């Protein structure tokens, strides 16, 4: 399953991402800034 996370750098979304990382899914993230993109790259 492929999942797109929008706003994954926020408090609630980051908790959801941590839970999804334990499952067999492909995570994709969308960022509006380069600093947010760097945070998203850490969990991909």
PQR file with spaces between the fields and no chain letter, atoms N, CA, C, O and H, PARSE charges and radii, in Angstrom:
ATOM       1  N    UNK     1       0.837   -1.159    0.000 -0.4000 1.5000
ATOM       2  CA   UNK     1       0.000    0.000    0.000 -0.0000 2.0000
ATOM       3  C    UNK     1       0.894    1.238    0.000  0.5500 1.7000
ATOM       4  O    UNK     1       1.911    1.284    0.692 -0.5500 1.4000
ATOM       5  N    UNK     2       0.507    2.221   -0.771 -0.4000 1.5000
ATOM       6  CA   UNK     2       1.226    3.486   -0.834 -0.0000 2.0000
ATOM       7  C    UNK     2       0.416    4.547   -0.094  0.5500 1.7000
ATOM       8  O    UNK     2      -0.795    4.664   -0.287 -0.5500 1.4000
ATOM       9  H    UNK     2      -0.319    2.183   -1.334  0.4000 1.0000
ATOM      10  N    UNK     3       1.099    5.323    0.759 -0.4000 1.5000
ATOM      11  CA   UNK     3       0.421    6.349    1.552 -0.0000 2.0000
ATOM      12  C    UNK     3       1.154    7.668    1.377  0.5500 1.7000
ATOM      13  O    UNK     3       2.374    7.741    1.526 -0.5500 1.4000
ATOM      14  H    UNK     3       2.082    5.228    0.916  0.4000 1.0000
ATOM      15  N    UNK     4       0.393    8.709    1.057 -0.4000 1.5000
ATOM      16  CA   UNK     4       0.933   10.060    0.934 -0.0000 2.0000
ATOM      17  C    UNK     4       0.589   10.828    2.200  0.5500 1.7000
ATOM      18  O    UNK     4      -0.582   10.946    2.560 -0.5500 1.4000
ATOM      19  H    UNK     4      -0.597    8.649    0.936  0.4000 1.0000
ATOM      20  N    UNK     5       1.605   11.350    2.874 -0.4000 1.5000
ATOM      21  CA   UNK     5       1.421   12.139    4.080 -0.0000 2.0000
ATOM      22  C    UNK     5       1.600   13.606    3.713  0.5500 1.7000
ATOM      23  O    UNK     5       2.637   14.001    3.182 -0.5500 1.4000
ATOM      24  H    UNK     5       2.557   11.254    2.582  0.4000 1.0000
ATOM      25  N    UNK     6       0.584   14.404    4.001 -0.4000 1.5000
ATOM      26  CA   UNK     6       0.646   15.847    3.773 -0.0000 2.0000
ATOM      27  C    UNK     6       0.694   16.509    5.142  0.5500 1.7000
ATOM      28  O    UNK     6      -0.215   16.327    5.953 -0.5500 1.4000
ATOM      29  H    UNK     6      -0.259   14.083    4.432  0.4000 1.0000
ATOM      30  N    UNK     7       1.737   17.267    5.402 -0.4000 1.5000
ATOM      31  CA   UNK     7       1.889   17.894    6.705 -0.0000 2.0000
ATOM      32  C    UNK     7       2.503   16.969    7.727  0.5500 1.7000
ATOM      33  O    UNK     7       2.185   17.066    8.912 -0.5500 1.4000
ATOM      34  H    UNK     7       2.475   17.415    4.743  0.4000 1.0000
ATOM      35  N    UNK     8       3.363   16.083    7.307 -0.4000 1.5000
ATOM      36  CA   UNK     8       3.942   15.077    8.197 -0.0000 2.0000
ATOM      37  C    UNK     8       4.925   15.603    9.218  0.5500 1.7000
ATOM      38  O    UNK     8       5.433   14.824   10.025 -0.5500 1.4000
ATOM      39  H    UNK     8       3.621   16.003    6.344  0.4000 1.0000
ATOM      40  N    UNK     9       5.215   16.889    9.216 -0.4000 1.5000
ATOM      41  CA   UNK     9       6.170   17.428   10.178 -0.0000 2.0000
ATOM      42  C    UNK     9       5.483   17.960   11.427  0.5500 1.7000
ATOM      43  O    UNK     9       6.164   18.384   12.361 -0.5500 1.4000
ATOM      44  H    UNK     9       4.803   17.521    8.561  0.4000 1.0000
ATOM      45  N    UNK    10       4.179   17.948   11.470 -0.4000 1.5000
ATOM      46  CA   UNK    10       3.447   18.429   12.635 -0.0000 2.0000
ATOM      47  C    UNK    10       3.416   17.394   13.750  0.5500 1.7000
ATOM      48  O    UNK    10       3.882   16.268   13.574 -0.5500 1.4000
ATOM      49  H    UNK    10       3.626   17.603   10.711  0.4000 1.0000
ATOM      50  N    UNK    11       2.871   17.776   14.887 -0.4000 1.5000
ATOM      51  CA   UNK    11       2.860   16.922   16.077 -0.0000 2.0000
ATOM      52  C    UNK    11       2.038   15.650   15.857  0.5500 1.7000
ATOM      53  O    UNK    11       2.523   14.546   16.105 -0.5500 1.4000
ATOM      54  H    UNK    11       2.492   18.691   15.029  0.4000 1.0000
ATOM      55  N    UNK    12       0.817   15.800   15.399 -0.4000 1.5000
ATOM      56  CA   UNK    12      -0.060   14.641   15.228 -0.0000 2.0000
ATOM      57  C    UNK    12       0.398   13.793   14.049  0.5500 1.7000
ATOM      58  O    UNK    12       0.461   12.567   14.146 -0.5500 1.4000
ATOM      59  H    UNK    12       0.423   16.697   15.197  0.4000 1.0000
ATOM      60  N    UNK    13       0.716   14.443   12.942 -0.4000 1.5000
ATOM      61  CA   UNK    13       1.137   13.697   11.751 -0.0000 2.0000
ATOM      62  C    UNK    13       2.421   12.920   11.989  0.5500 1.7000
ATOM      63  O    UNK    13       2.567   11.809   11.479 -0.5500 1.4000
ATOM      64  H    UNK    13       0.665   15.439   12.863  0.4000 1.0000
ATOM      65  N    UNK    14       3.351   13.473   12.749 -0.4000 1.5000
ATOM      66  CA   UNK    14       4.594   12.749   13.000 -0.0000 2.0000
ATOM      67  C    UNK    14       4.335   11.494   13.837  0.5500 1.7000
ATOM      68  O    UNK    14       5.023   10.488   13.663 -0.5500 1.4000
ATOM      69  H    UNK    14       3.233   14.375   13.163  0.4000 1.0000
ATOM      70  N    UNK    15       3.358   11.540   14.739 -0.4000 1.5000
ATOM      71  CA   UNK    15       2.993   10.351   15.513 -0.0000 2.0000
ATOM      72  C    UNK    15       2.365    9.293   14.603  0.5500 1.7000
ATOM      73  O    UNK    15       2.614    8.099   14.765 -0.5500 1.4000
ATOM      74  H    UNK    15       2.799   12.357   14.880  0.4000 1.0000
ATOM      75  N    UNK    16       1.559    9.736   13.660 -0.4000 1.5000
ATOM      76  CA   UNK    16       0.955    8.802   12.704 -0.0000 2.0000
ATOM      77  C    UNK    16       2.028    8.159   11.841  0.5500 1.7000
ATOM      78  O    UNK    16       1.980    6.958   11.576 -0.5500 1.4000
ATOM      79  H    UNK    16       1.356   10.706   13.529  0.4000 1.0000
ATOM      80  N    UNK    17       2.992    8.952   11.404 -0.4000 1.5000
ATOM      81  CA   UNK    17       4.084    8.434   10.579 -0.0000 2.0000
ATOM      82  C    UNK    17       4.869    7.377   11.344  0.5500 1.7000
ATOM      83  O    UNK    17       5.235    6.352   10.769 -0.5500 1.4000
ATOM      84  H    UNK    17       3.031    9.928   11.619  0.4000 1.0000
ATOM      85  N    UNK    18       5.133    7.603   12.622 -0.4000 1.5000
ATOM      86  CA   UNK    18       5.863    6.619   13.429 -0.0000 2.0000
ATOM      87  C    UNK    18       5.116    5.297   13.487  0.5500 1.7000
ATOM      88  O    UNK    18       5.738    4.238   13.416 -0.5500 1.4000
ATOM      89  H    UNK    18       4.835    8.436   13.089  0.4000 1.0000
ATOM      90  N    UNK    19       3.812    5.334   13.612 -0.4000 1.5000
ATOM      91  CA   UNK    19       3.007    4.103   13.619 -0.0000 2.0000
ATOM      92  C    UNK    19       3.030    3.426   12.255  0.5500 1.7000
ATOM      93  O    UNK    19       3.126    2.201   12.172 -0.5500 1.4000
ATOM      94  H    UNK    19       3.306    6.195   13.669  0.4000 1.0000
ATOM      95  N    UNK    20       2.944    4.212   11.188 -0.4000 1.5000
ATOM      96  CA   UNK    20       2.930    3.636    9.845 -0.0000 2.0000
ATOM      97  C    UNK    20       4.266    3.005    9.476  0.5500 1.7000
ATOM      98  O    UNK    20       4.313    2.072    8.674 -0.5500 1.4000
ATOM      99  H    UNK    20       2.866    5.207   11.256  0.4000 1.0000
ATOM     100  N    UNK    21       5.351    3.506   10.055 -0.4000 1.5000
ATOM     101  CA   UNK    21       6.670    2.948    9.743 -0.0000 2.0000
ATOM     102  C    UNK    21       6.808    1.507   10.214  0.5500 1.7000
ATOM     103  O    UNK    21       7.688    0.793    9.733 -0.5500 1.4000
ATOM     104  H    UNK    21       5.314    4.264   10.706  0.4000 1.0000
ATOM     105  N    UNK    22       5.972    1.063   11.134 -0.4000 1.5000
ATOM     106  CA   UNK    22       6.037   -0.312   11.625 -0.0000 2.0000
ATOM     107  C    UNK    22       5.235   -1.264   10.740  0.5500 1.7000
ATOM     108  O    UNK    22       5.224   -2.473   10.977 -0.5500 1.4000
ATOM     109  H    UNK    22       5.258    1.643   11.525  0.4000 1.0000
ATOM     110  N    UNK    23       4.576   -0.731    9.739 -0.4000 1.5000
ATOM     111  CA   UNK    23       3.742   -1.545    8.851 -0.0000 2.0000
ATOM     112  C    UNK    23       4.383   -1.637    7.465  0.5500 1.7000
ATOM     113  O    UNK    23       5.211   -0.804    7.098 -0.5500 1.4000
ATOM     114  H    UNK    23       4.585    0.250    9.547  0.4000 1.0000
ATOM     115  N    UNK    24       3.998   -2.642    6.713 -0.4000 1.5000
ATOM     116  CA   UNK    24       4.575   -2.798    5.362 -0.0000 2.0000
ATOM     117  C    UNK    24       3.910   -1.881    4.339  0.5500 1.7000
ATOM     118  O    UNK    24       3.167   -2.347    3.475 -0.5500 1.4000
ATOM     119  H    UNK    24       3.325   -3.319    7.011  0.4000 1.0000
ATOM     120  N    UNK    25       4.176   -0.579    4.435 -0.4000 1.5000
ATOM     121  CA   UNK    25       3.608    0.398    3.510 -0.0000 2.0000
ATOM     122  C    UNK    25       4.727    1.255    2.935  0.5500 1.7000
ATOM     123  O    UNK    25       5.810    1.356    3.511 -0.5500 1.4000
ATOM     124  H    UNK    25       4.780   -0.201    5.137  0.4000 1.0000
ATOM     125  N    UNK    26       4.446    1.869    1.792 -0.4000 1.5000
ATOM     126  CA   UNK    26       5.368    2.825    1.187 -0.0000 2.0000
ATOM     127  C    UNK    26       4.878    4.221    1.558  0.5500 1.7000
ATOM     128  O    UNK    26       3.754    4.599    1.228 -0.5500 1.4000
ATOM     129  H    UNK    26       3.566    1.787    1.325  0.4000 1.0000
ATOM     130  N    UNK    27       5.722    4.982    2.245 -0.4000 1.5000
ATOM     131  CA   UNK    27       5.343    6.326    2.662 -0.0000 2.0000
ATOM     132  C    UNK    27       5.932    7.364    1.720  0.5500 1.7000
ATOM     133  O    UNK    27       7.092    7.275    1.317 -0.5500 1.4000
ATOM     134  H    UNK    27       6.635    4.675    2.514  0.4000 1.0000
ATOM     135  N    UNK    28       5.117    8.342    1.382 -0.4000 1.5000
ATOM     136  CA   UNK    28       5.537    9.477    0.579 -0.0000 2.0000
ATOM     137  C    UNK    28       5.124   10.732    1.331  0.5500 1.7000
ATOM     138  O    UNK    28       4.092   10.748    2.002 -0.5500 1.4000
ATOM     139  H    UNK    28       4.175    8.414    1.710  0.4000 1.0000
ATOM     140  N    UNK    29       5.927   11.781    1.221 -0.4000 1.5000
ATOM     141  CA   UNK    29       5.613   13.011    1.923 -0.0000 2.0000
ATOM     142  C    UNK    29       5.609   14.213    1.001  0.5500 1.7000
ATOM     143  O    UNK    29       6.288   14.230   -0.026 -0.5500 1.4000
ATOM     144  H    UNK    29       6.766   11.768    0.676  0.4000 1.0000
ATOM     145  N    UNK    30       4.841   15.209    1.379 -0.4000 1.5000
ATOM     146  CA   UNK    30       4.745   16.454    0.632 -0.0000 2.0000
ATOM     147  C    UNK    30       5.126   17.587    1.569  0.5500 1.7000
ATOM     148  O    UNK    30       4.587   17.691    2.672 -0.5500 1.4000
ATOM     149  H    UNK    30       4.289   15.195    2.213  0.4000 1.0000
ATOM     150  N    UNK    31       6.058   18.442    1.135 -0.4000 1.5000
ATOM     151  CA   UNK    31       6.531   19.544    1.979 -0.0000 2.0000
ATOM     152  C    UNK    31       6.446   20.851    1.212  0.5500 1.7000
ATOM     153  O    UNK    31       6.579   20.883   -0.012 -0.5500 1.4000
ATOM     154  H    UNK    31       6.496   18.358    0.240  0.4000 1.0000
ATOM     155  N    UNK    32       6.219   21.937    1.958 -0.4000 1.5000
ATOM     156  CA   UNK    32       6.136   23.266    1.347 -0.0000 2.0000
ATOM     157  C    UNK    32       7.440   24.043    1.472  0.5500 1.7000
ATOM     158  O    UNK    32       7.610   25.068    0.811 -0.5500 1.4000
ATOM     159  H    UNK    32       6.111   21.912    2.952  0.4000 1.0000
ATOM     160  N    UNK    33       8.362   23.575    2.306 -0.4000 1.5000
ATOM     161  CA   UNK    33       9.628   24.286    2.472 -0.0000 2.0000
ATOM     162  C    UNK    33      10.776   23.286    2.505  0.5500 1.7000
ATOM     163  O    UNK    33      10.564   22.087    2.686 -0.5500 1.4000
ATOM     164  H    UNK    33       8.225   22.743    2.843  0.4000 1.0000
ATOM     165  N    UNK    34      11.981   23.784    2.330 -0.4000 1.5000
ATOM     166  CA   UNK    34      13.140   22.889    2.343 -0.0000 2.0000
ATOM     167  C    UNK    34      13.404   22.340    3.742  0.5500 1.7000
ATOM     168  O    UNK    34      13.871   21.209    3.880 -0.5500 1.4000
ATOM     169  H    UNK    34      12.154   24.758    2.183  0.4000 1.0000
ATOM     170  N    UNK    35      13.114   23.122    4.781 -0.4000 1.5000
ATOM     171  CA   UNK    35      13.321   22.609    6.142 -0.0000 2.0000
ATOM     172  C    UNK    35      12.328   21.483    6.452  0.5500 1.7000
ATOM     173  O    UNK    35      12.681   20.500    7.103 -0.5500 1.4000
ATOM     174  H    UNK    35      12.736   24.041    4.670  0.4000 1.0000
ATOM     175  N    UNK    36      11.096   21.631    5.985 -0.4000 1.5000
ATOM     176  CA   UNK    36      10.113   20.564    6.169 -0.0000 2.0000
ATOM     177  C    UNK    36      10.493   19.344    5.345  0.5500 1.7000
ATOM     178  O    UNK    36      10.283   18.211    5.780 -0.5500 1.4000
ATOM     179  H    UNK    36      10.809   22.429    5.455  0.4000 1.0000
ATOM     180  N    UNK    37      11.047   19.563    4.167 -0.4000 1.5000
ATOM     181  CA   UNK    37      11.478   18.447    3.321 -0.0000 2.0000
ATOM     182  C    UNK    37      12.591   17.654    3.993  0.5500 1.7000
ATOM     183  O    UNK    37      12.630   16.429    3.882 -0.5500 1.4000
ATOM     184  H    UNK    37      11.218   20.483    3.814  0.4000 1.0000
ATOM     185  N    UNK    38      13.484   18.331    4.680 -0.4000 1.5000
ATOM     186  CA   UNK    38      14.560   17.640    5.390 -0.0000 2.0000
ATOM     187  C    UNK    38      14.007   16.763    6.512  0.5500 1.7000
ATOM     188  O    UNK    38      14.493   15.653    6.730 -0.5500 1.4000
ATOM     189  H    UNK    38      13.452   19.326    4.770  0.4000 1.0000
ATOM     190  N    UNK    39      12.998   17.254    7.218 -0.4000 1.5000
ATOM     191  CA   UNK    39      12.368   16.463    8.273 -0.0000 2.0000
ATOM     192  C    UNK    39      11.696   15.229    7.691  0.5500 1.7000
ATOM     193  O    UNK    39      11.768   14.141    8.264 -0.5500 1.4000
ATOM     194  H    UNK    39      12.602   18.155    7.041  0.4000 1.0000
ATOM     195  N    UNK    40      11.044   15.405    6.550 -0.4000 1.5000
ATOM     196  CA   UNK    40      10.355   14.283    5.907 -0.0000 2.0000
ATOM     197  C    UNK    40      11.367   13.251    5.428  0.5500 1.7000
ATOM     198  O    UNK    40      11.110   12.051    5.531 -0.5500 1.4000
ATOM     199  H    UNK    40      10.985   16.288    6.085  0.4000 1.0000
ATOM     200  N    UNK    41      12.500   13.683    4.913 -0.4000 1.5000
ATOM     201  CA   UNK    41      13.519   12.741    4.441 -0.0000 2.0000
ATOM     202  C    UNK    41      14.023   11.847    5.555  0.5500 1.7000
ATOM     203  O    UNK    41      14.434   10.717    5.294 -0.5500 1.4000
ATOM     204  H    UNK    41      12.708   14.657    4.829  0.4000 1.0000
ATOM     205  N    UNK    42      14.002   12.318    6.778 -0.4000 1.5000
ATOM     206  CA   UNK    42      14.471   11.518    7.920 -0.0000 2.0000
ATOM     207  C    UNK    42      13.595   10.299    8.144  0.5500 1.7000
ATOM     208  O    UNK    42      14.088    9.246    8.547 -0.5500 1.4000
ATOM     209  H    UNK    42      13.668   13.237    6.990  0.4000 1.0000
ATOM     210  N    UNK    43      12.293   10.432    7.887 -0.4000 1.5000
ATOM     211  CA   UNK    43      11.440    9.270    8.135 -0.0000 2.0000
ATOM     212  C    UNK    43      11.133    8.449    6.894  0.5500 1.7000
ATOM     213  O    UNK    43      10.404    7.461    6.979 -0.5500 1.4000
ATOM     214  H    UNK    43      11.892   11.287    7.559  0.4000 1.0000
ATOM     215  N    UNK    44      11.665    8.828    5.762 -0.4000 1.5000
ATOM     216  CA   UNK    44      11.434    8.021    4.551 -0.0000 2.0000
ATOM     217  C    UNK    44      12.425    6.918    4.421  0.5500 1.7000
ATOM     218  O    UNK    44      12.370    6.150    3.460 -0.5500 1.4000
ATOM     219  H    UNK    44      12.258    9.630    5.694  0.4000 1.0000
